Amino acid sequence: MKRFTSTITFLLVLLVASCKTDPSGTNKARPFFNFQAYFLNEVALLKKNNVVLTKTVINENSSETLVINEVDWLTELQSFIAVDINKPALLSAYRTDSLQNGTRTLIQYKAKDTSPQIRNIVIKQNLNIPDTIIITRIMSNTYVSSTEIMYYYGNGNFEINVENNPVAGKKIAFVLKGVAGKI
C-alpha cells in the first residue's frame, strides 16, 4: 500500500509540475509588434494623466464634435487594442519589412494574401518608440465591403477612416478623429 501511495504522490507531483503556465504570456513568442501591450500601456498613461478627448465625426455633408472630460480610454482605443497579428493562425500570414535611418525605424507587416482582415500595418518609430501606427483593415461579405484605415499618433491622438459599400444602397464614408489634451 505504501508503494501505491508513493507512486500516486509521485504522479501527482509530476502532473502539477508539468502543467505550469505563464500567466503574463511572456513565454509565447511574439514575432510581430505587441499591439495589445502597447495600447494598454497607452490607456494607463492617459488615465494617469487625466487626459480629455475631443472627438469629431466628419461625413460628406457635416461634422459633429464632442468633448469628453471623463474618458474611458479602454473603449476609445479598443479598435487598436483588438489588433493581434500574433495569433498562431496568422504567424505565417504576413511579410515583415523594415527600414532604419538613424534613430528612425519604419516597420511594415503586409498580408501575403487577402484572407486576413488586417491587410497592412506600418509602424513609424523614433528611438524604438512608436510615433505613428497605420492599420488597414478590409472586410468583405455577401452584403457589404468595408475598408478602415486607422491612424494612431500617440498620446491618445487617432483617426479612423471608414468606407462601407453595401451591395444594395448608398456608400457610407466617415472619418472619426480623436484629439487628446489636458483639462
N, C-alpha and C positions, 0 to 999 in steps of 0.2 A: 504494500500500500504506500509505503514511504517513497519507493521508486516512482510509482504512478503520480503522486503529488509533486515530486521533484520535476518530473517530465512536463506535467501540466504547467507548473510555475515557470519553467524554462521557456516553454512555447508562448506563454502569455507575455513574458518579458521580451522575447524576440518579436512578437507581433506588435507590441506597443512601440518598441524601438524602431521598427521598420516603417511605422506609419507617421513619421514626423512630417509636418507640413510647415511651409514658410508663410506665415500669415501676412508678412509685409509684401510678398510677391517678388522680393528681390532675387530669389533663386531662379526665376524664369528669365530666359534670355530675351532681351528686347532689342532686336536689330534696328528698329526704327525709333524715331523720337517718341517719347512717352507723353502724349498729349494730356492724358488724364492727370498725371502728376504735375505737369506744368500748369495746367489751368486750375487745379485745386489749390496750388500754391498761390496763384494769382488771386483766387477767391479769398483766401486767408488774408493776404496783404490788403486787398481792397476793403474787406470788413474791418480789419485792424485800423486802417487809416480813415475810416468813416467817409468813404468817397461817395458822392452823389452821382446820379446818371441822368443825362439829358438824352432822351430817345426821340428820334424823328423818323416818321414813316413818310416816304415820298412815292407817289404813284403818278400816272400820266397827268392828271388834272389838279392835284392838290398835294398838300403836305400837312402833317399834324405833328406837333411837338409836345412832349410831356417831360416834366422834371420830376424825378423820383428821388426823394431825400433819404428814405429808408429802403435801400436796395437789397434785394435777395440776389446776390451775385451768383449763387449756385444755379438759380433759374436762368438768369440773364446770359450766363456763359455755357449753358447746357449743350447747345449745338456744337460748341468747340470741345467740351469735355467728352462728349459721346464719340468723338473720332478716335477709333482704335484700329490701326492697321497692324498691330502686333498680335492679333488673334491667330492661332495656329493655322486656320484655313487660309489666311491671307499672306503668310510669310513668304511665299514664292510668287505672289501676285504683283509685286512692284519692282521696278528697276530703280536703283538709287544712283544719283549723280551728285557730285559736289564740286564746288569751285571755291578756292580761297585766295584772297587778295589782302595781304597784311593782316589786320585784325578782323576783317570782314569774311564771313563764310556764307555761301549760298548752298542749301541742300534741297534737292528735288526728289520726291518719290512720285513716279509716274506708273500708272497701272499698265500692265503688259497687254491687257485686252479690255473689253467693255463689260466684263462681268462684275467687278466691284463697283459699288455706288461711288466711292471716293476714287476719282479718276486722276487727280493731280494734287500734290501738296508742294508748296515752296516755302522754305523757312529761311529767312534772312537773319543772320546773327552778327553781332559785334562782340568780340571777346567771348564767344560761345554763349552769349545771352540773346535769345530771340528778340528782335525788334519788330519784325513783321512776319506773320504767318498767313498764307493764302491757300485756301482749301476749295477745290472744285468737286462738287457732288452732282452726279447726273442720275436721275431715276426715271424709269420708263415702265409703263404697263399698258394694258389694253385701253385704258381710259384717259391717261394723261402722261405727258413727258414733262419733266421738271429739271431745271438747272439752277443750282445755288452756287454762288461764288462768295465765300466767306473770308473776310479780312480781319485779322486781329493785329492791332498796332501796339499792344502792350498797355499796361496800366488801366485796363477797363475800356479802352477805345476800340470800337469794332464797327464793321459794316457788313451787311448781308444783302446781296443782290439776288432776287428770286424771279424766275420766269417760269410760269406754268402754262403749258399748251395743252388744253383738253382736246380730245378728239372731236367733241361737239361743243361748240361755244367759243367764247372770246378768250384770247390770250390774257393772262393776268401777270403783270410785272410790277414789282415794287422794290424799293430799297429801304432797309432799316439801318439807321445809323445810331450808334451809341457813343456819346462823348462823356467821359468821366471827368469829374472836377471836385474841388473842395467846397465845403459848405460856406 
